[in-house]
Amino acid sequence: MTIQPVILWTDALIYLLLLVIIFFVVYARKHEHLRTPWRLVWRSHLAMISAVFLAVFVIIGLLDSIHFRAGFETPASNGVTHYSGEVESLFDKLVAPLGENDEKSYSAPFATHLYSKETKILANGRVVQVYPRLKYAGKQLANPELDRAADMQTRFIRAFWQAGLLWIVVSGLLVLRLTRYYGENYRLTLVKVLRLRYQVPWLTLLLSLGVVVFLLLLAIQLATVYHIFGTDKVGQDVFYETLKSVRTGLVIGTLTTLVMLPFAVFLGTMAGFFGGRIDDIIQYVYTTLSSIPGVLLIAAAILALQIFVANHPDAFSTIAARADTRLLALCVILGVTSWTGLCRMLRGETLKLREMDYIQAAHALGVRSRHIITRHVLPNVMHIVLIAVVLDFSALVLAEAVLSYVGVGVDPTTMSWGNMINSARLELAREPVVWWPLLAAFIFMFALVLAANLFSDAIRDAFDPRIRK
């Protein structure tokens, strides 16, 4: 099968951010003053647990950011390859059964029949109301009412043993690696790992990894034959929609930060370092921007973008490109409206730093202001920047849900937790109540936000000099 790679704007920015992170890791490993706080981060048990779960979300988001269009040939094409108008991702191919096994309509989690009754005419002409059997979920069961519980139990046990064996192998390899690194006996290293004698809590890492592997294998065992979180109105698997929404949450949380940082860092340090009229102008700008409700600015910008898209349909070759443009525009708008808080904090910290003795000495020696800012001020405020970034990530993920709920968020064709919650609002009013889309979006969004908050707390404790002392 031939494919045509498709690089969306958000894809390019995501992998650019990944390259920046890799460069920072390489740079930090060569500088002791940057390595020391990160050592403190990895010594935290909560940081280690949250990092494992965050890594799962990041991997899903990266796999879902490799897009392409499938090619096909027809008898009338004379060997010319045509490409589908639908843009797929590598993640779609890996979880193909979830996205392709669509049912007729609503079905509850782990159900084998539809959620609502339908009229059926029997062979004798009698009309009855029945719950139709699902097309894919539970098709391996001869008698779903009797066999479903035993089948789910068997798959649970199978996933447990598979995860256990894989965990033993990974744990053995890690202990072997530590044995060679420290030059110790294998048994002694194993005892130290189990008793948490090392500074890095390797046992916590292994236990967290074991839980993640078990949940992953259990999802593979169950999702291939059941709908774990049921199906929506059009019969699409809700678990698939929830996984596809991970990328949207990560894009909102990370790319918005890329837009926000230049404004906050540049203007905040400029205002605090130079003072005077420059400080007054910058204060006036962010005070004015802060006084305008952010929702109004976002709504106005999104409506303007919708008008542009409607008037220029030829500018977007696929539906995915149009939805991606709106997603990128939302990131830009959120970044432009959310830099004021960090800018205010950096201004106050810079005001304090410029009165320090080493800054005054640099002035007396005739060092240029540009060199003072880059070599003395910025390195001493980066802990504030890093803490603010990781703390704002959770707020931005929740902001997408709120904006999509009020209708000014991502494109309706984009799978996101906000769109799922917005759709669930109407489903809660029907009879019988359809509750599982809301529950699925809440569980995954809660897991991502909780892991991000716990990891940000560990970073704050490690990088804040006052707490570290």
C-alpha positions in Angstrom: 0.0 0.0 0.0 1.4 3.4 -1.0 1.0 6.4 1.3 1.4 10.1 1.0 2.9 11.7 4.1 0.8 14.6 5.5 2.4 17.2 7.8 -0.1 19.3 9.6 0.9 22.6 11.2 0.5 21.1 14.7 2.5 18.0 13.7 5.4 20.1 12.7 5.3 22.2 15.9 5.0 19.1 18.1 8.1 17.5 16.7 9.9 20.9 16.8 9.1 21.0 20.5 10.3 17.4 20.8 13.7 18.4 19.2 13.9 21.4 21.6 13.4 19.1 24.6 16.0 16.7 23.3 18.5 19.5 22.9 17.7 20.8 26.4 18.3 17.3 27.8 21.7 17.1 26.1 22.6 20.6 27.2 21.5 20.0 30.8 23.5 16.8 31.1 26.7 18.9 30.5 25.9 21.5 33.2 25.9 20.5 36.8 23.7 23.4 38.0 20.9 22.1 35.7 21.4 18.5 36.5 21.2 18.9 40.2 17.5 20.0 40.4 16.5 17.3 38.0 18.1 14.7 40.2 15.9 15.9 43.0 12.9 15.5 40.7 13.6 11.9 39.9 14.2 11.1 43.6 10.5 11.9 44.2 8.1 8.9 44.3 5.2 11.0 43.1 7.3 12.4 40.2 8.3 8.9 39.1 4.7 7.6 39.1 3.3 10.7 37.3 6.2 10.6 34.8 5.3 7.0 33.8 1.6 7.9 33.2 2.5 11.1 31.4 4.9 9.1 29.1 1.9 7.0 28.0 -0.1 10.1 27.1 2.9 11.5 25.2 3.5 8.3 23.3 -0.2 8.3 22.2 0.0 11.9 21.2 3.2 11.4 19.1 1.8 8.3 17.3 -1.3 10.3 16.5 0.8 13.1 15.0 2.2 11.0 12.2 -0.3 11.6 9.5 -0.6 10.2 5.9 -3.1 9.6 3.2 -3.6 6.0 1.8 -3.2 5.5 -1.9 -5.2 3.3 -4.2 -5.5 2.5 -7.9 -8.6 2.0 -10.0 -9.0 0.1 -13.3 -9.6 3.5 -15.0 -6.6 5.2 -13.5 -4.1 3.6 -15.9 -1.6 3.0 -13.2 -1.9 6.4 -11.6 -2.1 6.3 -7.8 -5.0 8.3 -6.3 -4.9 9.2 -2.6 -7.8 9.2 -0.2 -9.3 12.4 1.0 -9.2 11.1 4.6 -6.1 11.8 6.6 -5.1 8.9 8.9 -2.4 8.6 11.6 -0.1 5.8 12.6 -2.1 5.5 15.8 -5.2 4.9 13.8 -3.5 1.9 12.1 -2.3 0.5 15.4 -5.9 0.6 16.9 -7.7 -0.1 13.6 -10.4 -2.4 15.1 -11.5 0.3 17.5 -12.1 2.8 14.8 -13.6 0.5 12.3 -15.9 -1.7 14.3 -18.8 0.7 14.4 -22.2 -0.4 15.7 -25.7 0.9 14.8 -26.2 3.3 17.7 -25.8 3.5 21.5 -24.5 0.5 23.5 -23.4 0.5 27.1 -19.9 -0.4 28.3 -19.2 -4.2 27.7 -22.7 -4.7 26.4 -23.5 -7.2 23.7 -26.9 -5.6 22.7 -28.0 -2.2 21.7 -29.0 0.2 24.5 -32.5 0.9 23.1 -35.2 -1.5 21.8 -36.2 -1.9 18.2 -39.2 -3.3 16.5 -38.9 -6.8 15.2 -41.4 -8.9 13.2 -41.2 -12.6 14.1 -41.8 -15.5 11.7 -45.4 -15.9 12.8 -46.1 -12.2 12.1 -46.0 -11.1 15.7 -44.4 -7.6 16.4 -42.1 -7.4 19.4 -39.7 -4.9 21.0 -36.2 -6.4 21.5 -32.7 -5.3 22.1 -30.8 -6.2 18.9 -27.5 -8.0 19.1 -24.4 -5.9 18.4 -22.5 -6.6 15.2 -18.9 -6.8 16.7 -19.0 -6.7 20.5 -19.4 -10.2 22.0 -19.6 -11.9 18.6 -17.4 -14.7 19.9 -20.0 -15.6 22.5 -22.7 -18.2 21.7 -24.8 -17.1 24.7 -23.8 -13.6 25.9 -25.9 -13.7 29.0 -24.2 -16.8 30.3 -20.7 -16.6 28.8 -19.8 -12.9 29.0 -18.7 -12.9 32.7 -16.5 -16.0 32.2 -15.0 -14.6 29.0 -14.1 -11.3 30.7 -12.6 -13.1 33.7 -10.4 -15.3 31.4 -9.2 -12.3 29.5 -8.4 -10.5 32.8 -6.4 -13.4 34.1 -4.5 -13.7 30.8 -3.6 -10.0 30.8 -2.5 -10.3 34.4 -0.1 -13.1 33.7 1.2 -11.5 30.5 1.9 -8.3 32.4 3.5 -10.2 35.2 5.9 -12.0 32.9 6.8 -8.9 31.0 7.3 -7.0 34.3 9.7 -9.7 35.6 11.7 -9.5 32.4 11.9 -5.7 32.5 12.8 -5.7 36.2 15.6 -8.2 35.6 17.1 -6.1 32.8 17.0 -3.0 35.0 18.6 -4.7 37.9 21.3 -6.1 35.5 21.9 -2.6 34.2 22.3 -1.3 37.7 24.6 -4.1 38.6 27.0 -3.2 35.8 26.7 0.5 36.5 27.6 0.2 40.2 29.9 -2.8 39.9 28.0 -4.8 42.6 26.6 -8.3 43.0 23.3 -9.0 41.2 21.6 -10.2 44.4 22.9 -7.2 46.4 21.6 -4.8 43.7 18.2 -6.6 43.7 17.9 -6.2 47.5 18.8 -2.6 47.3 16.2 -2.0 44.7 13.5 -3.7 46.7 14.4 -1.9 49.9 14.7 1.5 48.2 18.3 1.9 49.1 19.2 3.9 46.0 18.5 7.6 45.6 16.3 7.0 42.6 13.2 5.0 43.6 13.6 2.3 41.1 11.0 0.0 42.8 8.4 2.8 42.4 9.2 3.1 38.8 8.9 -0.6 38.2 5.6 -0.9 40.1 4.2 2.1 38.1 5.4 0.5 34.9 3.8 -2.8 35.9 0.4 -1.1 36.4 0.6 0.7 33.1 1.6 -2.5 31.2 -1.2 -4.4 32.9 -3.8 -1.8 32.0 -2.5 -1.7 28.4 -2.6 -5.5 28.0 -6.1 -5.6 29.6 -7.3 -3.0 27.2 -5.9 -5.0 24.3 -7.6 -8.1 25.5 -11.0 -6.5 26.1 -11.2 -3.7 23.5 -10.8 -6.1 20.6 -14.0 -8.0 21.5 -16.0 -5.5 23.5 -16.7 -1.8 23.6 -15.0 -0.8 26.9 -16.8 2.5 27.2 -19.7 1.7 25.0 -20.6 3.4 21.7 -22.0 6.8 20.9 -25.1 7.9 18.9 -23.5 6.9 15.5 -22.1 3.6 16.9 -18.5 4.7 17.2 -16.4 3.3 20.0 -16.2 5.8 22.9 -12.8 4.3 24.0 -11.4 5.1 20.6 -12.7 8.7 20.8 -11.2 9.1 24.2 -7.7 7.9 23.0 -7.9 10.2 20.0 -8.7 13.1 22.2 -5.3 12.7 24.0 -3.5 14.4 21.2 -5.8 17.4 21.3 -5.3 17.9 25.0 -1.5 17.7 24.6 -1.5 20.1 21.7 -3.5 22.6 23.6 -1.2 22.3 26.7 2.1 22.4 24.9 1.8 24.6 21.8 0.0 27.3 23.7 3.1 27.4 26.0 5.3 28.0 22.9 3.2 31.0 22.0 3.0 32.3 25.6 6.7 32.1 26.6 8.3 34.7 24.2 5.8 37.4 25.2 6.1 36.6 28.9 9.9 36.2 29.1 10.9 39.1 26.9 8.4 41.7 28.1 8.7 40.6 31.8 12.4 40.9 31.9 12.5 44.1 29.9 10.0 45.7 32.2 11.8 44.7 35.4 15.3 45.4 34.2 14.9 48.8 32.5 12.0 50.3 34.4 10.9 53.8 33.6 8.8 54.3 30.5 9.4 50.8 29.2 8.0 49.4 32.4 5.0 51.7 32.3 4.2 50.8 28.6 4.5 47.0 29.2 2.4 47.3 32.4 -0.2 49.2 30.5 -0.3 46.5 27.8 -0.7 43.5 30.0 -3.1 45.3 32.5 -5.3 46.2 29.6 -5.2 42.7 28.1 -6.0 41.2 31.5 -9.0 43.4 32.0 -10.7 42.0 28.8 -12.5 38.7 29.4 -10.5 36.0 27.7 -13.5 34.1 26.5 -14.7 37.1 24.5 -11.4 37.5 22.7 -11.3 33.7 22.0 -14.9 33.7 20.7 -14.3 36.8 18.5 -11.1 35.2 17.0 -12.7 31.8 16.4 -15.7 33.4 14.7 -13.4 35.4 12.5 -11.6 32.2 11.6 -14.8 30.5 10.8 -15.8 33.2 8.4 -12.4 33.0 6.7 -12.7 29.2 6.3 -16.2 29.6 4.9 -15.1 32.2 2.4 -11.9 30.3 1.3 -12.7 26.6 1.1 -10.0 26.0 -1.5 -7.3 26.9 1.0 -7.8 23.6 2.7 -7.2 20.4 0.8 -8.7 18.1 3.5 -11.1 18.3 6.4 -8.2 17.4 8.7 -6.3 20.5 7.5 -9.2 22.7 8.2 -9.7 21.3 11.7 -6.0 21.5 12.3 -6.0 25.2 11.4 -8.7 25.9 13.9 -6.8 23.9 16.6 -3.6 25.9 15.9 -5.5 29.2 15.9 -7.0 28.3 19.3 -3.5 27.6 20.7 -2.3 31.0 19.4 -5.3 32.8 20.9 -4.9 31.0 24.3 -1.2 31.9 24.3 -1.8 35.6 23.5 -4.4 35.9 26.3 -2.5 33.9 29.0 1.0 35.3 29.1 0.2 38.2 31.4 0.4 36.3 34.7 3.9 34.9 34.0 5.0 38.3 32.7 3.9 40.0 36.0 5.9 37.4 38.0 9.0 37.7 35.9 8.8 41.5 36.2 8.7 41.3 40.0 11.6 38.8 40.1 13.7 40.9 37.7 13.1 44.0 39.8 14.7 42.2 42.7 17.6 40.7 40.7 18.7 44.0 39.2 19.5 45.3 42.7 21.8 42.4 43.5 25.5 43.1 43.9 26.7 41.1 41.0 24.3 42.9 38.6 25.4 46.3 40.0 29.0 45.2 39.6 28.4 44.2 36.0 26.9 47.7 35.4 29.9 49.4 37.0 32.3 47.3 34.8 30.5 48.5 31.6 28.9 45.2 30.6 26.1 45.7 28.1 22.5 45.4 29.3 21.9 42.6 26.7 24.7 40.5 28.1 23.5 41.1 31.7 20.0 40.0 30.8 21.1 36.8 29.0 23.9 35.8 31.3 22.7 36.8 34.7 18.9 37.6 34.7 17.4 34.9 32.6 19.3 32.0 34.2 18.0 33.2 37.6 14.4 33.4 36.6 14.2 30.2 34.6 12.9 28.2 37.6 9.9 30.5 37.7 9.4 30.0 33.9 9.6 26.2 34.3 7.3 26.0 37.2 4.7 28.3 35.6 4.8 26.2 32.4 4.1 22.9 34.0 1.4 24.4 36.2 -0.3 26.1 33.3 -0.4 22.9 31.3 -3.2 21.5 33.4 -5.2 24.7 33.3 -4.9 24.8 29.5 -6.2 21.2 29.1 -9.2 22.1 31.2 -9.6 25.4 29.3 -10.1 23.4 26.0 -12.9 21.4 27.6 -14.7 24.6 28.8 -14.3 26.4 25.5 -15.6 23.4 23.5 -18.5 23.2 25.9 -19.5 26.7 25.1 -19.0 26.2 21.4 -15.8 28.3 20.8 -13.3 25.5 21.1 -11.8 23.1 18.6 -13.5 22.1 15.3 -16.5 19.8 15.8 -14.8 17.2 13.6 -11.8 17.1 15.9 -12.0 14.5 18.7 -11.5 16.1 22.0 -12.6 15.7 25.6 -14.4 19.1 25.4 -16.5 17.9 22.4 -17.3 14.7 24.1 -18.5 16.5 27.2 -20.5 18.9 25.0 -22.2 16.0 23.3 -22.8 14.2 26.6 -24.7 17.2 27.8 -27.5 16.4 25.4 -27.3 12.7 26.0 -27.9 13.1 29.7 -31.3 14.5 29.0 -32.6 11.5 27.0 -34.3 8.4 28.4 -32.6 6.1 29.2 -29.6 8.2 30.2 -26.4 7.8 28.2 -23.7 8.4 30.8 -20.6 6.6 29.6 -19.2 9.3 27.1 -19.0 11.8 30.0 -17.4 9.2 32.3 -14.8 8.3 29.7 -13.8 11.9 29.0 -13.7 12.6 32.8 -11.5 9.6 33.6 -8.8 10.4 30.9 -8.8 14.1 31.5 -8.6 13.6 35.3 -5.7 11.2 34.8 -3.7 13.6 32.6 -4.4 16.6 34.7 -3.6 14.8 38.0 -0.3 13.4 36.6 0.7 16.8 35.3 -0.1 18.4 38.6 1.9 15.9 40.6 4.9 16.2 38.3 4.7 20.0 38.4 4.7 19.9 42.2 7.9 17.9 42.2 9.5 20.3 39.7 8.5 23.2 41.9 10.0 21.7 45.0 13.2 20.9 43.1 13.7 24.2 41.2 12.4 26.7 43.7 15.5 27.8 45.7 13.5 28.7 48.8 11.8 25.4 49.0 14.9 23.5 48.2 16.8 25.1 51.1 
